[in-house]
Amino acid sequence: MMILRRTAPLAVLLATLLPPAVTAPAHAADTASCRTTPSAPLDAEQARLSDVRTTALVERAGFGDFVRRFPAALCSVRTPAEAGPLLDGWGEALWQAAVRRAQGQRPGGDLPAGDDRPLYWARLAMTTALARWEPGFPVDRPALRSRFEDASRGLADNAFQTPAGVRHVFVSGFDPFGLDAELRRANPSGSAALQLNGRRITLADGSRAEVRAVVLPVRYADFDAGIVERAFAPRLAGDSGSGSADVITTISQGYPGIFTLEAWAGRARSADPYPDNTGSLSGGTREHPVTAPGLGPGAEFIRTTLPTDAATGSVGSPYPVLLNTAVTEIPAGATGPVDREDGPTPGSRAVEGGGGGYLSNEVAYRSNRLRGELAPRLPGGHLHTPVLTGLPADPGLLTGPEFERNEAAITAEVRAVLEHTSVRP
């Protein structure tokens, strides 16, 4: 393994990313009333931080100072009114550091620049510090965590900067998941989001586009609380001249060896017994699908409006790009699920979209349900990447040449697909 390199102190980074009032509170040394509670309850996701490899993933990306200095920053807060802006600032700083690193603008550590795992584990370590923080005044801890999560995922201060005439492409990726089976897993959709956020790219028709991105959690509770709608609504309101999107694409990790553009997103959750990252279940199965709490009105299935032929006919290396028209439904008048290769039938109930009955299907449904409500003429849909493989057999090795080559190939092809599906109709 390579020797670790230390990055510039966090204060230098924060000074370039945060307002001075957030960076250096005048009362920063006044921490006498601040305590931490090491025994504070953690969720199943945070509990995985006990594995030393999670710390290594943070340190080997140069993000260790975020984790080390965050508790002292919390202890600089003297009133509830100060807590929210501080969490916003630190979350945005972490997000911008991850984006800059993924795009080669912030060197540090020996992990590949596009690795999405350091952001994930650094965020979790910082939410753990928040859980253990015991200020001398009452705080709404869940609300503060939500503010930090949103900011550190790109939901805050991430509007398009280019004027009308430049195509605006808004995408979402996901955190790593399935970590109980393999803690070292990454998610190429999250890596692609980091590498593309803020980029100006040339589309297949020669026009220019700006990409903005968010990285979403693999947690049912966050979806129930509206994180998808919070992420997409600002980019779907108004016109492109005011910073809204011209096209949206949700992205997640899907099937081995292929990209799939999903023709249909289904309304239901049906993935049990497969849990989310906190170990929570959806409450729905193939035989008994359920609708997510609080989900607004909408059709059982929503069809993609992306120009899928543009990608399936033009992009295919190193992975083929296919249109997936399969769904699972309970036909009208029936009681059991039926798999169909050619889309849903009239009057059926959704069980699975092309992306299954898990959160990758749900992000497609939620974002496109909202698109239909706020901006029905915008193209939108979902892209599944190939499964990222190639981790070394030795569980102590966090990366390897095959893993890095595969991640780079997948994220490069994500960009190629977007260059074709984001062209002006």
GUVEX-980275 format. One record per residue (C-alpha): residue number from 1; x, y, z. Coordinates in steps of 0.1 Angstrom, whole numbers. Example, Ala and Ser with C-alpha at 12.3 -4.5 7.8 and 13.67 -1.06 7.14 Angstrom:
2
(rec 1; (123; -45; 78)),
(rec 2; (137; -11; 71)),
% end
This chain:
425
(rec 1; (0; 0; 0)),
(rec 2; (11; 35; -7)),
(rec 3; (22; 59; 19)),
(rec 4; (-5; 84; 29)),
(rec 5; (-1; 121; 21)),
(rec 6; (-15; 148; 43)),
(rec 7; (-35; 176; 27)),
(rec 8; (-36; 213; 35)),
(rec 9; (-53; 221; 68)),
(rec 10; (-91; 222; 67)),
(rec 11; (-90; 259; 77)),
(rec 12; (-74; 267; 44)),
(rec 13; (-101; 248; 25)),
(rec 14; (-129; 262; 45)),
(rec 15; (-116; 297; 40)),
(rec 16; (-121; 293; 3)),
(rec 17; (-155; 276; 5)),
(rec 18; (-173; 291; 35)),
(rec 19; (-183; 326; 46)),
(rec 20; (-159; 340; 72)),
(rec 21; (-186; 340; 99)),
(rec 22; (-190; 302; 95)),
(rec 23; (-153; 295; 91)),
(rec 24; (-140; 312; 123)),
(rec 25; (-166; 321; 149)),
(rec 26; (-154; 348; 172)),
(rec 27; (-162; 326; 202)),
(rec 28; (-145; 295; 188)),
(rec 29; (-126; 289; 219)),
(rec 30; (-156; 291; 242)),
(rec 31; (-163; 253; 245)),
(rec 32; (-167; 250; 282)),
(rec 33; (-205; 241; 280)),
(rec 34; (-200; 216; 252)),
(rec 35; (-198; 178; 260)),
(rec 36; (-198; 147; 239)),
(rec 37; (-216; 115; 246)),
(rec 38; (-196; 85; 233)),
(rec 39; (-225; 62; 242)),
(rec 40; (-250; 81; 220)),
(rec 41; (-271; 56; 200)),
(rec 42; (-260; 51; 164)),
(rec 43; (-279; 37; 135)),
(rec 44; (-268; 6; 116)),
(rec 45; (-251; 27; 90)),
(rec 46; (-230; 47; 114)),
(rec 47; (-221; 16; 134)),
(rec 48; (-201; 3; 104)),
(rec 49; (-176; 30; 112)),
(rec 50; (-161; 6; 138)),
(rec 51; (-144; -11; 109)),
(rec 52; (-110; 5; 106)),
(rec 53; (-111; 3; 68)),
(rec 54; (-137; 31; 68)),
(rec 55; (-112; 54; 85)),
(rec 56; (-86; 44; 60)),
(rec 57; (-109; 53; 31)),
(rec 58; (-114; 88; 46)),
(rec 59; (-77; 94; 53)),
(rec 60; (-65; 81; 20)),
(rec 61; (-86; 107; 2)),
(rec 62; (-73; 136; 24)),
(rec 63; (-107; 141; 41)),
(rec 64; (-95; 132; 77)),
(rec 65; (-93; 169; 88)),
(rec 66; (-130; 172; 82)),
(rec 67; (-138; 145; 106)),
(rec 68; (-112; 155; 132)),
(rec 69; (-121; 192; 133)),
(rec 70; (-159; 189; 131)),
(rec 71; (-165; 182; 168)),
(rec 72; (-146; 214; 178)),
(rec 73; (-167; 234; 152)),
(rec 74; (-199; 220; 169)),
(rec 75; (-185; 231; 202)),
(rec 76; (-181; 266; 189)),
(rec 77; (-219; 269; 186)),
(rec 78; (-234; 289; 215)),
(rec 79; (-270; 293; 204)),
(rec 80; (-295; 271; 185)),
(rec 81; (-297; 298; 158)),
(rec 82; (-260; 293; 150)),
(rec 83; (-262; 256; 146)),
(rec 84; (-281; 254; 113)),
(rec 85; (-258; 277; 93)),
(rec 86; (-227; 259; 107)),
(rec 87; (-241; 225; 96)),
(rec 88; (-249; 240; 62)),
(rec 89; (-214; 254; 58)),
(rec 90; (-196; 222; 68)),
(rec 91; (-219; 201; 46)),
(rec 92; (-213; 223; 16)),
(rec 93; (-175; 224; 22)),
(rec 94; (-174; 186; 23)),
(rec 95; (-195; 183; -9)),
(rec 96; (-173; 208; -27)),
(rec 97; (-141; 191; -15)),
(rec 98; (-154; 158; -29)),
(rec 99; (-164; 173; -62)),
(rec 100; (-130; 191; -66)),
(rec 101; (-112; 159; -57)),
(rec 102; (-132; 138; -82)),
(rec 103; (-124; 163; -109)),
(rec 104; (-87; 164; -102)),
(rec 105; (-87; 199; -86)),
(rec 106; (-79; 189; -51)),
(rec 107; (-51; 164; -48)),
(rec 108; (-48; 143; -17)),
(rec 109; (-43; 107; -7)),
(rec 110; (-36; 77; -28)),
(rec 111; (-71; 66; -37)),
(rec 112; (-82; 73; -73)),
(rec 113; (-97; 108; -77)),
(rec 114; (-131; 95; -88)),
(rec 115; (-136; 72; -58)),
(rec 116; (-170; 80; -42)),
(rec 117; (-164; 61; -9)),
(rec 118; (-144; 88; 10)),
(rec 119; (-173; 112; 8)),
(rec 120; (-197; 86; 21)),
(rec 121; (-176; 75; 50)),
(rec 122; (-166; 111; 60)),
(rec 123; (-202; 122; 60)),
(rec 124; (-212; 93; 82)),
(rec 125; (-183; 100; 106)),
(rec 126; (-194; 136; 108)),
(rec 127; (-231; 127; 115)),
(rec 128; (-218; 104; 142)),
(rec 129; (-201; 134; 158)),
(rec 130; (-233; 153; 155)),
(rec 131; (-252; 125; 173)),
(rec 132; (-226; 126; 201)),
(rec 133; (-227; 164; 205)),
(rec 134; (-243; 176; 238)),
(rec 135; (-245; 214; 237)),
(rec 136; (-257; 234; 267)),
(rec 137; (-290; 242; 250)),
(rec 138; (-317; 221; 232)),
(rec 139; (-313; 214; 195)),
(rec 140; (-334; 197; 169)),
(rec 141; (-309; 170; 161)),
(rec 142; (-328; 153; 133)),
(rec 143; (-334; 187; 115)),
(rec 144; (-297; 196; 119)),
(rec 145; (-286; 162; 104)),
(rec 146; (-310; 167; 75)),
(rec 147; (-295; 201; 68)),
(rec 148; (-260; 187; 69)),
(rec 149; (-270; 157; 48)),
(rec 150; (-286; 179; 21)),
(rec 151; (-257; 202; 19)),
(rec 152; (-231; 174; 18)),
(rec 153; (-250; 157; -10)),
(rec 154; (-252; 187; -34)),
(rec 155; (-288; 198; -26)),
(rec 156; (-277; 233; -14)),
(rec 157; (-263; 261; -35)),
(rec 158; (-260; 239; -66)),
(rec 159; (-280; 258; -92)),
(rec 160; (-270; 260; -129)),
(rec 161; (-246; 289; -137)),
(rec 162; (-249; 291; -174)),
(rec 163; (-276; 311; -193)),
(rec 164; (-304; 299; -215)),
(rec 165; (-291; 284; -247)),
(rec 166; (-267; 262; -228)),
(rec 167; (-285; 229; -221)),
(rec 168; (-290; 222; -184)),
(rec 169; (-287; 185; -174)),
(rec 170; (-296; 175; -138)),
(rec 171; (-286; 140; -126)),
(rec 172; (-286; 121; -93)),
(rec 173; (-265; 92; -81)),
(rec 174; (-264; 70; -50)),
(rec 175; (-243; 61; -20)),
(rec 176; (-226; 27; -19)),
(rec 177; (-249; 0; -6)),
(rec 178; (-249; -37; 3)),
(rec 179; (-221; -30; 27)),
(rec 180; (-228; -58; 51)),
(rec 181; (-218; -82; 24)),
(rec 182; (-188; -62; 13)),
(rec 183; (-178; -30; 32)),
(rec 184; (-154; -18; 4)),
(rec 185; (-181; -14; -22)),
(rec 186; (-184; 18; -42)),
(rec 187; (-212; 31; -64)),
(rec 188; (-203; 42; -99)),
(rec 189; (-234; 63; -100)),
(rec 190; (-222; 84; -71)),
(rec 191; (-187; 86; -87)),
(rec 192; (-202; 98; -119)),
(rec 193; (-223; 125; -101)),
(rec 194; (-192; 138; -84)),
(rec 195; (-172; 139; -116)),
(rec 196; (-199; 156; -136)),
(rec 197; (-212; 182; -111)),
(rec 198; (-206; 217; -125)),
(rec 199; (-190; 203; -157)),
(rec 200; (-196; 219; -191)),
(rec 201; (-198; 191; -217)),
(rec 202; (-204; 189; -255)),
(rec 203; (-235; 169; -265)),
(rec 204; (-237; 146; -294)),
(rec 205; (-253; 173; -316)),
(rec 206; (-224; 197; -309)),
(rec 207; (-243; 219; -284)),
(rec 208; (-230; 228; -250)),
(rec 209; (-245; 216; -217)),
(rec 210; (-239; 222; -180)),
(rec 211; (-244; 193; -156)),
(rec 212; (-254; 196; -120)),
(rec 213; (-257; 165; -97)),
(rec 214; (-267; 152; -63)),
(rec 215; (-258; 120; -45)),
(rec 216; (-287; 104; -26)),
(rec 217; (-288; 81; 4)),
(rec 218; (-299; 45; 2)),
(rec 219; (-324; 49; 30)),
(rec 220; (-361; 46; 29)),
(rec 221; (-366; 71; 57)),
(rec 222; (-350; 99; 37)),
(rec 223; (-372; 91; 7)),
(rec 224; (-402; 92; 30)),
(rec 225; (-390; 126; 42)),
(rec 226; (-389; 140; 6)),
(rec 227; (-352; 141; -2)),
(rec 228; (-359; 133; -39)),
(rec 229; (-384; 161; -41)),
(rec 230; (-362; 185; -23)),
(rec 231; (-334; 177; -48)),
(rec 232; (-354; 179; -80)),
(rec 233; (-381; 205; -73)),
(rec 234; (-357; 236; -75)),
(rec 235; (-344; 223; -108)),
(rec 236; (-379; 217; -123)),
(rec 237; (-395; 250; -114)),
(rec 238; (-395; 280; -138)),
(rec 239; (-376; 281; -171)),
(rec 240; (-341; 272; -181)),
(rec 241; (-331; 308; -180)),
(rec 242; (-338; 310; -143)),
(rec 243; (-315; 280; -135)),
(rec 244; (-339; 251; -141)),
(rec 245; (-331; 219; -159)),
(rec 246; (-338; 210; -195)),
(rec 247; (-335; 173; -189)),
(rec 248; (-332; 150; -158)),
(rec 249; (-317; 116; -154)),
(rec 250; (-315; 95; -122)),
(rec 251; (-286; 71; -122)),
(rec 252; (-280; 40; -101)),
(rec 253; (-260; 8; -101)),
(rec 254; (-279; -21; -118)),
(rec 255; (-270; -52; -137)),
(rec 256; (-237; -70; -144)),
(rec 257; (-220; -61; -176)),
(rec 258; (-246; -38; -191)),
(rec 259; (-261; -3; -190)),
(rec 260; (-299; -2; -191)),
(rec 261; (-321; 28; -198)),
(rec 262; (-353; 19; -180)),
(rec 263; (-385; 24; -200)),
(rec 264; (-408; 22; -170)),
(rec 265; (-407; 33; -134)),
(rec 266; (-432; 17; -110)),
(rec 267; (-450; 33; -81)),
(rec 268; (-445; 4; -57)),
(rec 269; (-419; -8; -32)),
(rec 270; (-415; -45; -33)),
(rec 271; (-378; -53; -25)),
(rec 272; (-382; -70; 8)),
(rec 273; (-363; -89; 23)),
(rec 274; (-335; -67; 9)),
(rec 275; (-328; -39; 34)),
(rec 276; (-316; -4; 29)),
(rec 277; (-283; 9; 44)),
(rec 278; (-297; 12; 79)),
(rec 279; (-312; -23; 78)),
(rec 280; (-347; -10; 73)),
(rec 281; (-372; -28; 50)),
(rec 282; (-398; -12; 27)),
(rec 283; (-427; -33; 39)),
(rec 284; (-434; -45; 4)),
(rec 285; (-428; -77; -14)),
(rec 286; (-435; -90; -50)),
(rec 287; (-467; -106; -37)),
(rec 288; (-477; -76; -16)),
(rec 289; (-463; -43; -30)),
(rec 290; (-468; -11; -10)),
(rec 291; (-468; 26; -18)),
(rec 292; (-443; 48; -1)),
(rec 293; (-457; 70; 27)),
(rec 294; (-466; 104; 16)),
(rec 295; (-460; 98; -21)),
(rec 296; (-482; 122; -42)),
(rec 297; (-508; 111; -67)),
(rec 298; (-496; 95; -99)),
(rec 299; (-499; 67; -124)),
(rec 300; (-489; 31; -115)),
(rec 301; (-462; 33; -141)),
(rec 302; (-444; 63; -156)),
(rec 303; (-427; 59; -190)),
(rec 304; (-393; 75; -197)),
(rec 305; (-393; 105; -220)),
(rec 306; (-355; 104; -227)),
(rec 307; (-345; 98; -263)),
(rec 308; (-333; 63; -255)),
(rec 309; (-326; 54; -292)),
(rec 310; (-299; 80; -293)),
(rec 311; (-279; 62; -267)),
(rec 312; (-287; 25; -275)),
(rec 313; (-278; 31; -311)),
(rec 314; (-247; 51; -306)),
(rec 315; (-230; 41; -273)),
(rec 316; (-219; 6; -266)),
(rec 317; (-182; 4; -255)),
(rec 318; (-170; -11; -234)),
(rec 319; (-205; -20; -221)),
(rec 320; (-236; -24; -242)),
(rec 321; (-265; 1; -236)),
(rec 322; (-299; -15; -238)),
(rec 323; (-335; -3; -234)),
(rec 324; (-352; -23; -207)),
(rec 325; (-390; -25; -212)),
(rec 326; (-397; -52; -186)),
(rec 327; (-420; -46; -156)),
(rec 328; (-437; -67; -130)),
(rec 329; (-474; -60; -124)),
(rec 330; (-506; -73; -109)),
(rec 331; (-529; -73; -139)),
(rec 332; (-564; -58; -135)),
(rec 333; (-586; -83; -118)),
(rec 334; (-557; -105; -107)),
(rec 335; (-541; -110; -73)),
(rec 336; (-506; -122; -81)),
(rec 337; (-476; -107; -98)),
(rec 338; (-468; -112; -135)),
(rec 339; (-435; -105; -152)),
(rec 340; (-439; -88; -185)),
(rec 341; (-412; -80; -211)),
(rec 342; (-431; -54; -230)),
(rec 343; (-444; -30; -204)),
(rec 344; (-475; -28; -183)),
(rec 345; (-511; -35; -193)),
(rec 346; (-540; -11; -188)),
(rec 347; (-554; -10; -153)),
(rec 348; (-526; -30; -137)),
(rec 349; (-510; -23; -103)),
(rec 350; (-472; -18; -102)),
(rec 351; (-450; -43; -85)),
(rec 352; (-416; -35; -101)),
(rec 353; (-405; -10; -127)),
(rec 354; (-376; -19; -150)),
(rec 355; (-353; -10; -121)),
(rec 356; (-370; -34; -97)),
(rec 357; (-389; -24; -65)),
(rec 358; (-361; -8; -46)),
(rec 359; (-349; 28; -43)),
(rec 360; (-334; 30; -77)),
(rec 361; (-368; 25; -92)),
(rec 362; (-383; 48; -66)),
(rec 363; (-360; 77; -74)),
(rec 364; (-370; 74; -110)),
(rec 365; (-407; 73; -102)),
(rec 366; (-405; 102; -77)),
(rec 367; (-384; 125; -99)),
(rec 368; (-405; 119; -130)),
(rec 369; (-438; 121; -111)),
(rec 370; (-426; 155; -100)),
(rec 371; (-414; 164; -135)),
(rec 372; (-449; 155; -149)),
(rec 373; (-464; 179; -123)),
(rec 374; (-440; 208; -126)),
(rec 375; (-424; 205; -161)),
(rec 376; (-441; 179; -182)),
(rec 377; (-424; 188; -214)),
(rec 378; (-389; 181; -200)),
(rec 379; (-373; 147; -209)),
(rec 380; (-366; 125; -180)),
(rec 381; (-357; 89; -171)),
(rec 382; (-334; 65; -154)),
(rec 383; (-300; 50; -163)),
(rec 384; (-287; 18; -146)),
(rec 385; (-249; 13; -147)),
(rec 386; (-231; -20; -147)),
(rec 387; (-222; -35; -113)),
(rec 388; (-188; -22; -103)),
(rec 389; (-165; -52; -99)),
(rec 390; (-127; -58; -94)),
(rec 391; (-120; -54; -57)),
(rec 392; (-89; -73; -47)),
(rec 393; (-95; -107; -30)),
(rec 394; (-76; -96; 0)),
(rec 395; (-102; -77; 22)),
(rec 396; (-75; -55; 36)),
(rec 397; (-68; -39; 2)),
(rec 398; (-92; -11; -5)),
(rec 399; (-85; -7; -42)),
(rec 400; (-67; -23; -71)),
(rec 401; (-60; -18; -108)),
(rec 402; (-90; -38; -121)),
(rec 403; (-114; -20; -97)),
(rec 404; (-101; 14; -107)),
(rec 405; (-102; 6; -145)),
(rec 406; (-138; -6; -142)),
(rec 407; (-149; 24; -123)),
(rec 408; (-132; 48; -147)),
(rec 409; (-148; 29; -177)),
(rec 410; (-183; 30; -162)),
(rec 411; (-182; 67; -153)),
(rec 412; (-168; 76; -187)),
(rec 413; (-197; 58; -204)),
(rec 414; (-222; 74; -181)),
(rec 415; (-210; 107; -196)),
(rec 416; (-212; 93; -231)),
(rec 417; (-248; 82; -225)),
(rec 418; (-258; 116; -211)),
(rec 419; (-242; 133; -241)),
(rec 420; (-267; 115; -263)),
(rec 421; (-298; 115; -242)),
(rec 422; (-295; 152; -233)),
(rec 423; (-296; 166; -268)),
(rec 424; (-324; 191; -276)),
(rec 425; (-355; 174; -291)),
% end
